[in-house]
């Protein structure tokens, strides 16, 4: 598949940890998809830039520490949705447990990682807009990329 849009993409969460940090380990888990997701966010690491300027020669630029990023998925609030309930449970978890997450793209490609959910803010933005929840999912492991089947 060539170009694709976000249409048909989904996000799901699992309380289990993979036996191995690879496609097989993550794929073996049972996930609960969160419904009414309007937006998932940006997936992928960024690196701190480390610089050194010797007195003679060009400036050296190196990759520093990795930040695996964070997501802020947006959900139309639904207290009966099992996936949203699990995200909310992860947000309320005070043990700092890691939760496994699976993002599936339109093409069927998947992205797996573990992270912590920081909050479950709910927005009531007037009489007409749908009430929304926008948790922050801090990604704590490398993102494992699984190609479409």
Buried (B, 14 or more C-beta within 10 A) or exposed (E): EEEBEEEEBBBBBBBEBBEEBEBEBBBEBEBBBBBBBEBBBEBEEEEEEEEEEEEEEEEEEEEEEEEBBBBBBBBBBBEEBEBBBBBBBBBEBEEEEBBBBBBBBBBEBBBBBBBBBBBBEEEEEEEEEEEBBBBBBBBBBEBBEBEEE
